Amino acid sequence: MPNIIKACLLKVIKAISPEPQKPQKHWIKFSVKDDKGKPMSGVSMKVTLPDDSIEEVTSDDKGLISITNIDPGSCKVKLDWKGKIVNNTVFIQ
């Protein structure tokens, strides 16, 4: 088989062969509010991500915290505000 045909066949095979897919990245967003539903700014939270890295984040002036570029799996959330501790696990698919 001539080399030109081999080269064309390789290009066709590459064009129809699926590329290995990377796992899709995800995001999570938290809304931190007081007992009256008012947004709380400046609240710190530690989130252990599925790869065991830890993100330390703080709520903004609207009480929002967001983390992006997360692999699927479970995230452990720990919030400590004036002695009130909240521990929770969030599962991301």
N, C-alpha and C positions, 0 to 999 in steps of 0.2 A: 504494500500500500504506500503510495507516495506520501512524503512528509507533510505536504500541504493539506492532504485529506486528514491525516492524523491530527494536525493542529486544529482543523475545523471541527473534527469530532470532539476533541478535548474542550473546545469552547462551547459546543452544544451541551456536552455533559455537565460542564460547570454551570451553564445557564439554567438547566433543569434540575440540578441537584440542590436540595434545600440546604441553606447555610445552617450550621448549628445555632440554635437559638439561646440567647442569654436569658436568664431568669428576669422576669419583669420586675422593675423597681416600683415601690409603693410609697405612700406618704400617710402620715397620721396628723390629725389636728385635734387639740383639746381646747375647750372653753372653760375657763376658771371663773366661777361666780360665787358670791357670798350667799348667805341664807335668804336674802331678799331678791336674789337674781341679778344683782349688780355685778358687772365685770370687775375682776380684781387684777390689777397690774402689779408687776414685781414679784409674783409668786414663782419660786424656783421648783424645778422638777428634775429628777434624774430618771432617764429612760435607758434600760439595758436592752440593746437591739439584738436581733437574732444572731448576729456574728459575735456577740458578747462585748461589743464596744459600748461605751457609756456616753450618752449625750446629756449634758447639763444645760437646761434651757430655762428661760424666764418668760413669764407672760407679758405681753405688750400692754399698751394703754387700753386696749379693748378686751383684755383678759384672754387673748388667744396665744396658743403655743402651737407651732407646727414643725414637723421634722420630715424631710424629704429624702429620697434616694435610699429607701429601706428594702432589704431583701424580705421575701416571705418568711414567716415564722412567728414566734411569740416575742412580745416586748414586755418587759417588766417595768412598771411605772411606780415611782415612789415620790410622793409629795409630802413635804413637811412644812406646815404653815402655823407658826405660833403654837407649837406643841401638838397640833392636830396632824396625825400621820395617816396618809392614805396609801395603801399598797394595792396594786391591781395588775392583772395580766391582760394584754390585748393580743389577740391572734390575728395575724395578717396573712391572707391567702394570696 
